[in-house]
Structure formats: C-alpha cells, structure tokens
Amino acid sequence: MSKIDSNIEEIMNKCYPYIKEYNPAQKAVIDSGYLENNDNYIISIPTASGKTVLGVLAALKVLLHGGKVVYSVPLLSLQNEKYKEFKVFEEFGFKVGKHPSRCDIAVMVFESFDALTRFSRNTLNEIDLVIIDEFHMIGDYSRGPTLECAITRLKENNKSMRIIALSATLKNMEEISHWLDANVVVHDYRPVPLHKEVLCAEEFGTSDKNNIVFKILNDSLNDSSQMLTFVSTRRFTESLAQNMSKKIAKHIPDGKKEIFNSIAEDVLNVSIKKNSQPTEVCYKLAECIRNGIAFHHAGLFDKQKEIIEEEFINGNLLMITATPSLMYGVNLPSKNVVIRDYTRWTEQGQTNIPVFDYEQMSGRAGRPGFDTEGYSYLLAKTYDEAFNLDEYYVHGDIEVTNSKLIDNEDAVLKQIITQISSGFAKDMDDLIDFFNKTFYGFQISHTYNDMSFGFSGETIKYEISSALEYLIQNGIIRLTPSGFQTTPLGSLISRSNYAVKTAVKLKDYANMIDEEFSVANLIYEISKTSDLPKINTKFRANKDNIKEVLTSKGVFVTFISNNEATAASLLEWINERKEYEIENYLKVYAASTRRASYEASSLVKYFYNICDVLGKYKHLNEIDKLSSRLYYGVKKDLLPLVTGVKRLGRQRARKVVDIFGNNLNDVKITELTRIDGIGEVTARNIIEFYNNME
C-alpha cells in the first residue's frame, strides 16, 4: 500500500484508534494515488466500508498544509453526526464548524453549501477541498438539483478546488465521472459479507408476511442479534410493531425486560419534560418497547427518535420497524434487514421502490465488529411474486442516475433567480451556458449527440424561456437595458431556501389582503405550501373536529387532508393546547406540532418580508406577532412575557399571568417561586422585565 504521511497517520491513530489497518477497499483508493495527486475522485464502495475515513485522509492532507475543507452532507442528522465525529480534530488545532468562514473544516448540508457558492465568493475561493458525502443523491428529485448546480458553480468559480465524492454504486459512473472530471475507484468489499434473499410466505405455509417477520424476529432473539424491518407507511410501522410486540412477549428473558422497561419510561418522559402528558402515540410506542420492539417515523418527537436510535445501536432493542426514509440519515446497522413492503406512497400514488433503494436498505445488514454475516430478506406472498422479485431486485441492475434538474420545475426557477441575483448571468446566453455545464446539460447534450438529433441547446433554451416568462410575469425578474435583474422580491427569494412557488403563493395572498387580517387564513395559506412540514392525520382522523376548528376561525373547507390538519393543529397550538390535547382532539401525529410551528413561524416571517418589499405595510405588526405566537405557542396576551424573559416558556408564563395578572409591581420573588418550575433567578428576571416595561 502507498505510504501515508506520518503526520496524517499520527492524527488518524489518535482519532480513529479502532482502525488497526486499512481494509481492501480503502487500500485500493489509497494505492490509486489518491493522497499524492490533486485530482477529483468518485469513491464508490459499499455501506460501512469506510468511505468517511477516506474523506478524512484527504481532508487532513489539506488541513496540515493550512488549507480549508468543506464536508457536505444531505441531511441535518448527518451534519450533526459528522460534526461530533470531527470535533476530535480540534485537539490538533483544526477548528471544526458549520461554515468555512469561521473554521478550518466545515460540515454543511447541501442547501448551505449551495448558498456558499451563490453568496460567498471570497470564502469560496479560500476552500481547497470539498468532500460530498452521499453523492449518489445527485439523482434525487428534491436535493439532487441543488447539489448539481452547487457543483457547477464550484467548478466555474474555484477551478483549483478539489472535489471528492463519496457514493454508493452508480450504474452510469463513467458518464458522471466525465462530467465531474474525476477519477473513479469502485470496490465491492464489505467488512461483513451480505446475503440477499427473497422469502415466500407460500413456502412457509402462510399467506401473511408478518408470520415470516415473526420467525426472523424469534430467531434473532435466540442468537442475540437485531433486525430492521421496512414497511411502506407510518401506520404500518405502528401496526407491525404492535403485532410483533404481542407475539414476542412470552419469549423475552427476564433480564431483557428490565432494560426494555427503562427505555419505555425514557420515551414517555420526553413529552413529560416538555410539560405535556404523553400522547396516544407515545403510549403505543412505550408499550411496544416494553417487549423490545420500536417503531420509527416522522410523527415521533425528535428526542424519542434519538433514544430509539441510540438504544438500538447499543444493542438494547430487538427490532425497529420503519419507513424507507430511515435508510438515509441514520447509521443503524443490524444483522438482519427485512423488507416487508417493496412499495411506497408518493404523489403519484403507490409505486415500487427502485432497485437502488432496495440496495440501500439491504446495505444496512451486518454490524461491523459484531456480526460475521448480514442478511437481507425481501418478502413475497406467492412463488410467482418471489421469482419476479428475485429477478428484479436481488439479481437486477440498479437504475441509471439521471439529473432531476428539469423535472423539478421549482429548481429551474430557483437556479435562474440565483444566477441573475448573484451577477453570474445577465442574459439568455449566460443562463444557457450555465445550464449546459450542469449534469443535466452534460447528459442531454450527449444523449442528443449520440442520437444525431442536434437540438439539445434548443431544449435547454425552451425550458429557460418558459421559466423566465413565469418569473417576469410574477414580478421576480425584470428586463433592463443592462440585462436581466432581480426585483426586490426576486432578491428576497434568492436569499431564502423556500420554493419559488411558495413565494408566489404568499405574494398573491399579500395582494389579496384588504382591511381585515386573518390569522387563520394566513396559517392555512402557509399550510398549503410545500415548505411547511405537515402534521399528518392518523388512519382515522377526526375530520369533523378539524373542520370545526377551521370553521370557527373563518376558514371554510370541504375536503380534509394533511394541509387542513396542519392548519387546525397550528391554530390549536397558538391557543395554548398541548400536544396530547391536539392529538386526542384531531387524531393527528401531534409530536410534529412543535417542529411544524417553528417552521410556520419562519414562513410567516418570510411573508412579513414579502409584504415589506411589496409595500404592503398595513398589517406588518399583526404578521410579526403571529410569527412569535407560532414560535412560542401562545395567545396574544402572553407575547410580551415569553419574548421578554428568556427560556420562561409558555406554560410557566401562563401560570404567572393567571395568578398575578399583568401587573407585578407589588409581587415579591418569594411569591413567584411558589409557582412550580420557577426558581429565584427566573423570578428575578420576571420582576425585572415588568419593571423595565414601566
């Protein structure tokens, strides 16, 4: 193996002491000249084969020469994970952070990385190396265009910067490497061998795939291993977990029960620590965990998901049931992976998962350092179905990775605004030139050239022209003698991460408001945007109560979907309802309420800014108050107190106002400390706040 710099080795030995020697995949990359040259690289090796370590080696080489590094990831959960992992480098004098202007190695999500390429040219020019983790997401509908366009700007504006892409296996690797101008190293080494198989219910003498899940679960319990089971919906994660929990209960050793009960109590305490009773979902989750089974989906409190992940990693849970989204963002290897459902729900309805996603889920099987083998089981009902699944998934080829830039209309709009507002594009030729350099432009030019059609340039020009027409009509871009310019609204949009269609929807709503400002109507408008995380209804939502909440506030609807459920939940939230009250009344996944309320607060603030640039000043004060009410979850009368006394919170603030009213001139600290949860420091801050108001 090629020799590694002794200074790099010293740091690696301290930061990664468990690495005694590099594995075959890592050796293949190192021996390719990876640490000697400054070429771009795409490194494609299986999950858990040490891609991060290879990125770190290249990063240390740069850091030791006084350079700057960006490590870019698709999700906040991955950003936090890598940030914690890299903090150890600070022992060697390398500052770790989340923006390169303030540190030596910055861990950034794709969106922040994209913003860096748009607005921070000076900082961008100081960066020597960009490492892109989960690079295969360049073919993802939502995040792919952001990554693709950020890389395009990167290549244009800092040509000396090195790019290292860490990726799962991609079918058209040669094509992608040509666009990125990168060397490619592909290796199939896995630290734990993976066995993939299709199991047929008919062969086991049953028509219920859950019976196969239970058999694997029981076997896992007997050999002290764990399993992940993927299903298609939130409801199925819960129902399967409940089913398995009941069946496995009598097989669990007494020693395990104590551990499971302790985890169940931790899960219940999450909502209690937020001064709210546990929700129905919390109780359901806790009951499943008492038998070692947990379900994992977006309808849980974030802290509950963290507990489940941590306890599973520590070997303290038997099984997690999850939707396919768990395959991204959380490192949860398990000896056994079961894919019960090979379908998922999309905007187009129920569709089969791609082979690529099957590979990603299967790749979770096998824990390095614990298991000698990993097993992935895809479940079928009949022999015919099993044969087809085996042929398509187990022995089939992954799909070609194509750019989703043009498929994602909002991405095209946003990138045009970005290029114009950043000064990169002044006319149609500049825009066409940029889009030609994207992965989409590369793919389409090669496709049409190969087919001898010769009109790839016209295709891109048509897409840009259509988008420009929309942007000009909506007052986002304007034509001037010196070329395209963004309007104040366009500049506002370019600086945000919100969808262009969201901004247009809010702009249109701002122009509709007359004399009366309606809190409920604005909340309903933002609930219909793609940028607000939805508070989903359960299988049997209380549609009458959702409709009643909306109607009582002057919002009249005929159809109840997650948009309406979200609006109703947020209205209840600012009426100081607790999560369990919202869940019981509306039958929604209310654990998402707090997260949605923070995003809703930001969106209302964005609406405030839109009104400001449009010259719609009349209701700005009310809009600003609503943003704060959503953030704190309070009625109007509590706003001064919760915003004036840091970390007081809505429940303690309500107790203060209910007991003492809004005049605390004669109230003593000892009287305030009699309120549960208010100590001497907080009491003093409250009195100081009221004194300053006079």
Salt bridges, closest charged atoms under 4 A:
GLU21 OE1 - LYS27 NZ 3.79
GLU81 OE2 - LYS82 NZ 3.99
GLU85 OE1 - LYS82 NZ 3.56
GLU90 OE2 - LYS87 NZ 3.07
GLU91 OE1 - LYS14 NZ 2.93
GLU111 OE2 - ARG143 NE 3.74
ASP114 OD2 - ARG118 NE 3.16
ASP114 OD1 - ARG153 NH2 2.43
GLU134 OE1 - HIS136 NE2 2.89
GLU156 OE2 - LYS159 NZ 3.77
GLU156 OE1 - LYS437 NZ 2.89
ASP188 OD1 - HIS187 ND1 3.92
ASP219 OD2 - LYS215 NZ 3.13
ASP223 OD2 - LYS335 NZ 3.15
GLU238 OE1 - LYS284 NZ 2.82
GLU238 OE2 - HIS297 NE2 2.84
GLU265 OE2 - ARG290 NH2 2.72
GLU280 OE2 - LYS538 NZ 3.57
GLU280 OE1 - LYS587 NZ 3.58
GLU287 OE2 - ARG290 NE 3.35
ASP302 OD1 - LYS305 NZ 3.65
ASP302 OD1 - ARG595 NH1 2.73
GLU306 OE1 - LYS303 NZ 3.77
GLU309 OE2 - HIS296 NE2 2.79
ASP341 OD1 - ARG340 NE 2.96
ASP357 OD2 - ARG344 NH2 2.82
GLU359 OE2 - LYS196 NZ 2.96
ASP371 OD1 - ARG367 NH2 2.91
GLU373 OE2 - HIS195 NE2 2.78
ASP390 OD2 - HIS395 ND1 3.06
GLU409 OE1 - LYS501 NZ 3.32
ASP433 OD2 - LYS437 NZ 3.11
ASP508 OD1 - LYS507 NZ 3.11
GLU515 OE1 - LYS618 NZ 2.32
GLU525 OE2 - LYS528 NZ 3.23
GLU572 OE1 - ARG577 NE 3.32
GLU576 OE2 - ARG654 NH2 2.65
GLU579 OE2 - ARG594 NH2 2.99
GLU583 OE2 - LYS538 NZ 3.00
GLU622 OE1 - LYS636 NZ 3.11
ASP624 OD1 - LYS605 NZ 3.18
ASP637 OD2 - ARG654 NH1 2.98
ASP658 OD1 - ARG654 NH1 3.59
GLU680 OE2 - ARG684 NH2 2.89
